[in-house]
Amino acid sequence: MQGSANLNIMIKAARKAGRNLAKDFREVENLQVSMKGPGEFVSKAEVAAETAIKEELMTARPTYGWMAAQGDVIEGQDPTRRWLVTALEGNDNFLHGIPHFALSIALEHKGKIVAGVVFDPAKDELFYAEKGEGAWMNDTRLRVSGRHRMPEALFATRLPASNNPGLPETLQDLARVLPGTSGVRHWGSTALDIAYVAAGRFDGCWDRRRSAWDLAAGLIILREAGGLTEAMRPDGNILEDGTIIAANEAIFSQFAKLVRNDA
């Protein structure tokens, strides 16, 4: 896919920060046995990756706004455009030496996501899309799965930690979704869950408590791959609510009813 100038800037920033994350990830295993532990190292790796992304994006487009997991919100001179960035989504995996994490970059224009990049540096898989141009993983065009029967469908969600207020809701979700499906996976990265639905690896996913910057890039990638997305509230806004239900078109209605516990 021959992307726009903005998309090419996003991809360049993602690959630059991804190289740094991959290098730092190789050091985590050595830190597991240290007295101090790898937690502080991972935090520094995330900040460094976000700094690298910010330098690339804001140098190329200095008038755009900025919103990210770390740091302050920047109101750009151009009020219609802003970057939404997560430099490390899947921190716990990174911390434990599990090679499943990503960085996420989205471009918002007039309240709509118009381009997105999700990069998994451990596997060198770059998922990206622009509005109206389809979705891609490296050089491969993406399309959601064609499965239409719930018993054959595989789903993904994020299981909250024991002290997270969303845990009871998620356990109730699992009790409804698991019996009638092929299974549910918890791989620790919502951005990659959404990208995997776009790639047809998962048939759907859901999450109840995420930030806008964790979801934004995946949204356009999935939609451009033919998937459907809604907030938990049918009339809600995904980025404002921080909730998402996503699936291929054939099973979306059935899946959404299960997650929402609709009669």
C-alpha positions in Angstrom: 0.0 0.0 0.0 1.3 3.4 -0.9 0.3 5.5 2.1 -0.1 9.2 2.6 2.6 11.4 3.9 1.0 11.3 7.4 0.9 7.5 7.4 4.5 7.2 6.3 5.5 9.5 9.1 3.6 7.3 11.6 5.2 4.2 10.2 8.7 5.7 10.5 8.0 6.8 14.1 6.7 3.3 15.0 9.6 1.5 13.5 12.1 3.8 15.2 10.6 3.4 18.6 10.0 -0.3 18.0 13.7 -0.9 17.4 14.4 0.6 20.8 11.7 -1.4 22.5 13.0 -4.6 20.9 16.5 -3.8 22.1 15.3 -3.1 25.6 13.2 -6.2 25.7 16.2 -8.4 25.1 17.7 -6.9 28.3 14.6 -7.7 30.5 15.5 -11.4 30.8 18.8 -10.5 32.3 17.2 -8.2 34.8 14.7 -10.9 36.1 17.3 -12.2 38.5 18.5 -8.8 39.7 17.7 -7.6 43.2 16.1 -4.4 41.9 14.0 -6.1 39.3 13.0 -5.0 35.8 10.0 -2.7 36.7 11.9 0.6 36.7 13.7 -0.5 33.5 10.4 -1.2 31.7 9.1 2.2 32.8 12.2 3.9 31.3 11.8 1.9 28.1 8.2 3.1 27.7 9.2 6.7 28.3 12.1 6.5 25.9 9.9 4.9 23.2 7.2 7.6 23.6 9.9 10.3 23.4 11.1 8.8 20.2 7.6 8.8 18.7 6.9 12.3 19.9 10.1 13.7 18.3 9.3 12.1 15.0 5.6 13.1 14.8 5.9 16.6 16.3 8.9 17.5 14.2 7.1 16.5 11.1 3.7 18.0 12.1 4.4 20.6 14.7 0.9 22.1 14.6 -0.9 18.9 15.5 -2.1 18.1 19.0 -0.8 15.3 21.1 -2.4 12.9 23.7 -0.5 9.9 25.0 -0.2 7.5 27.9 2.8 9.3 29.3 3.1 13.1 29.5 0.9 16.1 29.1 -1.8 16.7 26.5 -0.7 19.3 23.9 -3.3 21.4 22.2 -2.0 22.0 18.7 -2.2 25.1 16.6 -4.3 23.0 14.3 -7.3 22.2 16.5 -8.7 19.6 14.0 -5.8 17.2 14.2 -4.0 15.3 17.0 -1.9 12.2 17.6 -3.1 9.5 20.1 -0.1 7.4 21.2 0.6 4.4 23.4 4.3 3.7 23.3 4.1 0.3 25.1 0.8 -1.5 25.3 1.3 -4.9 27.0 3.6 -3.7 29.8 3.1 -6.8 31.9 4.1 -9.1 29.1 7.2 -6.9 28.5 8.0 -7.0 32.2 7.8 -10.8 32.3 9.8 -11.4 29.2 6.8 -12.4 27.1 7.2 -11.3 23.4 3.7 -10.0 22.9 3.4 -6.2 23.2 2.9 -3.3 20.9 3.0 0.4 20.3 0.1 2.2 18.9 -0.2 5.5 16.9 -3.4 7.0 15.6 -4.2 10.3 13.8 -7.5 12.0 14.7 -9.1 14.6 12.3 -12.2 16.5 13.4 -13.0 13.8 16.0 -12.6 10.9 13.7 -9.7 8.4 13.5 -8.3 8.6 9.9 -5.1 6.6 10.2 -3.6 4.1 12.6 -0.5 2.0 13.2 -0.1 -0.9 15.6 3.5 -2.3 15.6 4.6 -5.5 17.3 8.4 -5.2 17.3 9.0 -8.6 18.8 7.4 -10.3 15.8 8.1 -7.5 13.3 4.4 -7.2 12.4 3.2 -3.8 11.4 -0.5 -3.4 11.2 -1.7 -0.1 9.6 -4.7 1.5 7.8 -6.0 4.8 6.4 -9.6 5.7 6.0 -10.9 4.3 2.7 -7.6 2.5 1.8 -8.0 -0.9 3.5 -5.9 -2.5 6.3 -2.5 -4.1 6.0 0.0 -6.2 8.0 3.4 -5.5 6.5 2.7 -6.2 2.8 -0.4 -8.4 3.3 -4.0 -7.0 2.9 -6.1 -7.8 6.0 -9.6 -9.1 6.1 -11.6 -10.3 9.1 -12.5 -13.9 9.4 -15.4 -15.4 7.6 -16.6 -17.6 10.5 -20.3 -17.2 11.2 -21.1 -19.8 13.9 -20.4 -18.8 17.5 -19.3 -22.4 18.5 -16.4 -22.1 16.0 -15.4 -18.6 16.9 -12.4 -17.6 19.0 -12.4 -14.4 21.1 -10.0 -12.3 23.1 -10.3 -10.0 26.1 -8.1 -8.5 28.8 -8.4 -10.0 32.2 -8.0 -7.3 34.9 -5.7 -7.7 37.9 -7.2 -8.8 41.2 -7.4 -5.3 42.5 -9.0 -3.9 39.4 -12.6 -2.8 39.8 -13.4 -4.2 36.4 -12.6 -7.8 37.4 -16.2 -8.9 38.5 -17.7 -7.6 35.3 -15.1 -9.5 33.2 -15.7 -12.7 35.1 -19.4 -12.4 34.4 -18.6 -11.7 30.7 -16.5 -14.9 30.6 -19.3 -16.9 32.2 -21.6 -15.9 29.3 -19.2 -16.0 26.4 -17.2 -19.2 27.1 -19.9 -21.8 27.0 -21.1 -21.1 23.5 -17.8 -20.4 21.7 -14.5 -22.0 20.7 -12.8 -20.1 23.6 -11.4 -16.8 24.9 -7.8 -15.8 25.0 -6.1 -13.3 27.3 -2.9 -12.3 25.6 -2.3 -9.0 27.4 -2.5 -6.4 24.7 -5.8 -4.9 23.6 -4.2 -3.1 20.7 -3.0 -6.5 19.3 -6.3 -8.2 20.2 -8.0 -5.7 17.9 -5.4 -6.0 15.2 -5.7 -9.8 15.4 -9.4 -9.5 14.8 -8.6 -7.5 11.7 -6.2 -10.2 10.5 -8.8 -13.0 11.1 -6.8 -14.6 13.9 -9.5 -13.8 16.4 -13.1 -13.6 15.4 -13.9 -10.9 18.0 -12.7 -9.2 21.1 -14.0 -6.9 23.9 -12.7 -4.7 26.7 -14.4 -2.6 29.3 -11.7 -0.2 30.6 -9.1 1.1 28.2 -7.8 4.6 27.4 -8.5 6.3 24.0 -4.9 6.0 23.0 -5.0 2.2 23.5 -8.0 1.7 21.2 -7.7 4.4 18.5 -5.3 2.9 16.0 -6.9 -0.6 16.3 -10.3 0.9 15.5 -9.5 2.1 12.0 -7.4 -1.0 11.2 -10.3 -3.3 12.1 -12.9 -1.2 10.3 -10.8 -1.0 7.2 -10.5 -4.8 7.4 -14.3 -5.2 7.3 -14.9 -5.6 11.1 -17.6 -3.9 13.2 -17.1 -2.1 16.4 -19.3 -0.5 19.1 -18.9 0.7 22.6 -20.5 -1.3 25.4 -23.4 1.1 25.4 -24.9 0.8 21.9 -25.2 4.6 21.6 -21.8 5.2 23.3 -18.5 6.5 22.0 -15.7 4.0 22.1 -12.9 6.5 22.7 -14.9 8.5 25.2 -16.2 5.5 27.1 -13.0 3.4 26.9 -15.0 0.3 26.0 -15.1 -1.8 22.9 -16.9 -4.8 21.3 -15.4 -5.9 18.0 -16.1 -8.8 15.6 -16.6 -9.8 12.0 -20.0 -8.8 10.6 -21.5 -12.3 10.6 -21.3 -12.8 14.3 -21.2 -9.3 15.7 -24.8 -9.1 16.7 -24.8 -12.4 18.5 -21.5 -11.6 20.2 -22.5 -8.1 21.3 -25.7 -9.5 22.9 -23.6 -12.0 24.9 -21.2 -9.4 26.2 -23.9 -6.9 27.0 -26.1 -9.6 28.5 -29.1 -8.5 26.4 -32.1 -10.7 26.7 
